[in-house]
Amino acid sequence: RADDQVKLRGFRIEPGEIESALRTSPLVRDAVVVVRPGETTGAPDRLVAYVVPAPTSTPEPAGDGQAPAALPVGELRLHLGGLLPPHMVPSVFVPLEKLPLTPNGKTDRQALPAPGPAQAADGPRTAPRTDTERRVARIWADVLGIEEVGADDNFFALGGDSILSMQVVSRLRRDGLHVATRDLFTHQTVAELAAVVRTAPGRSDDGPATGEVPLTPIQTWFLTTPRAAHHHFNQSALLELDGAPDPEALRAALAALLDHHDALRMRFTQEADGWRQFNPPPAPGQDLLARYDLSGLSAEDADAAMAKAADELHAGFDLAHGPQLRAALFTGDPDRPVFLLLVAHHLVVDAVSWRVLRDDLETAYRQAHAGGPVTLGERSTSFRDWSTRLSAHVAEGGLDHELPHWEEAVRSETVPAVPAPAADAGPAATVSVELDEDDTTALLRSAPTAYRTRVNDVLLAALALALARWTGHDRVRLDLEGHGREDLLDGVDLSRTVGWFTTVYPVALQVADPADLGPDRDWRSLVKSVRRQLRAVPGNGIGFGALRTFGPPEVRERLGEHAHSQVVFNYLGQWDARPETGDGGLIRAEHGSFGQDHDPRDPGSHLVEVVGAVQHGRLAFTWHHRPGVHDTASVRRVAEDFADALRHLARHARGGR
């Protein structure tokens, strides 16, 4: 309600919404949130949470009748960070044994104690002050693709997201600064994060992982799904190089990737009792690089030769013997760019993995080119350890509390939008839509603040509206893909781990007034409604696949009845940040995937796959579909509705109509 709102730093905030979010934490028995004035002249107002800890979380009292001596503030901030936008997370938490009450039993806000001196992060925006702050700010600016970052700037308000947060953690580790991914959610400014970084490794490097590796849920899904060719399901990256590279340094850099990132060495075999995954130790002397000289060919013939070589590279994987990474170097006449194509089987990489591999390739090449040893730093948690611990966590009942949600989710009826697909839906086709740089910037930088939420929520609000218009229903079901690197298990750090961690899980979204796509629509209410529905999903969806794969037989059977939704959505984040180059650098530009990543006979996991990313400053989405089921003209109309909704949201976020 409007009369329950307060204003802080230009934002309208509903304290009751924050209080409700706090009470959903098992650490909290009760809470009240208020805006308190600064304690010195000119000091800004602060959002303060007064918290009565739950009995199981209450620390030892400070003395007779006193409030508890401490609160798990980091955990509370992390909890709120998953439910609320950054500006609604209180800057101060005050523990109380009980809330003061008025004679009629209501909270006496006037009797709440003063929270104490303001923290530095609540002061005016300043430049980074210490060496650590400057290093953190430089990495933030590089990852976010902006020129400078202040000591008090909020990572998520600058357009950061969960995938970028892992990239920040990875880059900080390479720079000798050690934090966990959850630290970015609890310490969201440069100054706050710099105060908790460690300059010594947080864990010992256990060396290469070897031995049997349990299949993760997404790997199990892939390998147990009938396919034309399991060995031909890849991801790739075409890199334009900064001139002809030193071939021996490049070979050494690729070998370092294979040695350092265990998943790239995986082997997969189909036994009588199903598929098995094995991680062999590093083998010296492996040469991953194929070289192609295109000199003397016309531009057209050179392009054709590259495409042919790429397709052969894609089709040539051997799951049983590995390795699961291949590379091709294309050189030619002086006026033609030099390209490096990297191809990896999807069983061992995902979108986050490519960011790690790109940065490590650049680092390893510079080291090898300079004639020194190649060192990529300590390893993060191995793919083998993660898979083993996730399986054990489910077996111990760690995700049992999520089961009612997922059982309800799979019972949701799929909206009957089109006829049932034919047995052979025909070859795939694509439709692409793109936003200009102004609208892209507005969605990345302005929308999280304007709508008090995250970029992904805004994108899904637009998609839900477009799908509702297409189906004629105000409730649509779709599958969402997530990065899957959730902060679920203690002591696990996946920020620099290469592997396939993706999660896929069902959601049903209710959309009011789907016919209204005009500029005067209440866009804020649309985003708020979708955000609220998405926040009801436990654990960012990781439990669905984990329970369906590792749960007891009756759970696997119940969740296995779920047929894929017709549509799957996957936002890959921002790809504009460049690795640091300088003298001896390798990569000049990135050009996305190249060649036939998948066997063309495979139908794809869903009838419609919507995949988007920001590259070269523009947000673009590709709609993969089967014209034998959904004609391309219809898909194009839906894709344009989606893009139009995004443009309206961007302009509304900028304050326009």
C-alpha positions, 0 to 999 in steps of 0.5 A, a space after each residue: 500500500 502507498 501509505 505503508 511505503 517510505 522513500 530512501 535515496 530515491 527508492 520507494 520501499 515497503 518495509 512490510 515486504 522486507 519484514 515478511 522476507 526476513 520472517 521466512 528465514 529459519 534464523 528469524 522469529 520476528 523483525 521490524 524494518 524502519 528508516 533511521 536518520 543519519 546520526 551526524 549532520 549530512 549523513 544519509 538515512 539508513 534502512 535498519 532491520 531489528 531482528 529477534 532471532 529464532 530460538 535455535 539461532 539465538 547466540 548467548 546473551 550479552 548479559 542479563 536482560 540484554 539483547 543477543 550479542 551477535 546476529 548471523 548478518 551475512 546469512 540474513 543478507 544472503 537470504 534477503 539477496 535471494 528475495 529482494 533487490 539490493 536497495 531493499 536489503 538493510 544496511 544495518 541489522 540490530 539484534 533484540 530479545 523482543 520487540 518493544 510493544 505499545 499498550 495495545 500490543 503493536 510494535 512501538 517503533 519509537 522505542 526501538 534503540 538507536 542502531 549505532 554509528 553509521 558504517 563507511 559504506 553508507 557515506 557519500 560515494 568515493 573513489 576506492 581508497 586502498 590497494 585492495 579496493 582499487 583491485 576489486 574496483 578494476 575487476 568489477 569494471 572489467 567484468 561489467 564493461 564499464 569505465 569506473 566503479 566507486 568504493 560505494 557502488 553496488 554490484 547488482 545496481 551496476 547490472 551485475 548478476 549471478 553469473 557475472 558474480 562468479 566471473 568476478 570471484 574467478 578474476 579476484 582469485 587469479 589476482 590473489 584475492 580470495 572470496 566466496 561467491 556468497 560474499 558478493 551477495 552479503 557484501 555488495 559494494 567494493 568497500 564491503 567486499 574489499 574488507 572481507 577478501 583474503 590474500 591467502 588461499 581459502 583451501 589447499 589445492 588437492 591436485 588433479 581429480 581422478 577416478 569414477 565420477 557420478 553423473 550430474 542430473 543434466 548429464 544423466 538427462 542427456 545420456 539417457 535421452 535417445 539421440 542420433 549421435 551422443 558424441 556430437 553435442 558440443 559448444 564452441 567459441 570462435 576467437 579472433 586473435 591479435 595476429 599470428 600466435 606463437 604456435 608452441 606457446 599456444 600448444 602449451 596454453 591448451 595443454 595447461 587447460 587440459 591439465 588444470 580443468 579436470 572435466 576436459 579429460 572426462 571419458 564416458 562409456 555405456 555399460 550394461 547398467 548404464 552410462 559411466 563417467 571416469 576422470 583420468 589423470 593428466 597425460 603429458 604430450 597431448 596436442 589438441 591443436 590442428 592447424 589450417 593454412 588458408 593462404 592463397 584462397 579467395 575469401 569465399 573459399 577460405 570461409 568454406 574451408 573453415 566451415 568444413 574443418 569446423 564441422 569435421 572437428 565437431 563430428 570427431 569427438 570420442 566420448 570413450 577415449 577423450 579428450 573432450 576439448 579440441 582446437 583449430 588454428 586458421 591462418 591465411 593471407 596477411 589481410 585475413 584475420 587469424 582465428 582460433 576455434 575451440 570446441 568442447 563436448 557439452 557434457 563437460 562445459 557450460 556458459 560459465 565454463 567458457 568464461 573461465 577457459 577464455 581467461 585461462 587461455 589468455 593467461 596461459 598463453 601470455 606466460 608461455 609466450 614470455 618463456 616462463 612456467 604456466 601456472 593457472 593458480 589453485 583449483 576450485 572444487 572439482 567437478 567430481 567432488 561437487 557431483 559426489 557431494 550433491 548426490 550425498 546431500 540428496 540421499 541425506 534428505 537435504 532437499 526433501 523440503 523442496 519435494 512438495 513444490 516440485 510435485 505441484 510443479 509437475 502436476 501443472 497442466 501444459 497449456 495446449 498451444 499447438 497440435 501435438 508434435 509429429 514424430 518427425 518435426 523436421 529440421 530446426 529453424 531460427 528467428 532472431 530479435 535484437 535490442 539497440 544499445 540504448 535499450 540494452 543499457 537501460 535493461 542492464 543498468 536502469 531496470 534493476 533499480 527501477 523495478 527493484 529486481 534482477 535482470 532475469 526477472 525483467 526478461 521473463 516478465 516480457 517472455 511470459 507476456 509474449 507467450 500468454 499472447 501467443 497461447 491465449 491463456 493468462 497462465 503459461 508454463 515453461 522450463 527455465 535453465 539456470 547456471 546450477 552453481 548454487 551456494 548449496 554445500 558448505 566449503 564448495 567453490 565452483 567459481 573456476 570449475 569447468 563442467 556442465 552444471 546447468 539446471 532445467 526446471 519447470 515454472 508456471 507464470 500468471 500474467 494479467 491482461 495479456 492482450 495489453 502490449 501498449 506503452 501505457 500498460 502497468 509494466 511495474 506491476 507485471 515485473 513485480 508479479 513475475 518476480 514474486 512468482 519466481 521467488 517461490 521457486 526454491 533454491 533457484 531450481 537446483 532441487 528438481 533435477 537433483 531429486 529426480 536423479 538422486 532421490 529414492 525410486 518413488 520420488 524419481 518416478 513421480 518427478 519423472 512423469 514431468 514432460 518437458 514444457 514446450 518452451 525453454 528459456 536460457 539467458 547467458 548474461 553479458 559476454 562483452 567483458 574482455 580478458 586483459 591483454 597488453 603485450 603478448 596478448 592472444 584474443 582480439 575479439 569473440 564471434 560466438 559459436 561456429 560450425 555444426 555444434 549438434 548433429 542435425 538429426 537431433 530434434 533438440 530438448 524442447 519445441 522452442 528454445 529461447 536463448 539470449 545474451 548481451 554481446 557487442 553492447 546489444 541484447 539479442 535472443 535466438 528462437 530455435 524451433 521446428 517449423 513442422 510444429 510451429 511455423 516460422 511466421 508465428 514464432 517470428 510474431 511471438 519473438 517480436 512481441 517479446 522484443 517489443 515488451 522488452 523495449 517498453 520495459 527499457 523505456 519505462 525504466 528510463 522514466 519514459 513512456 
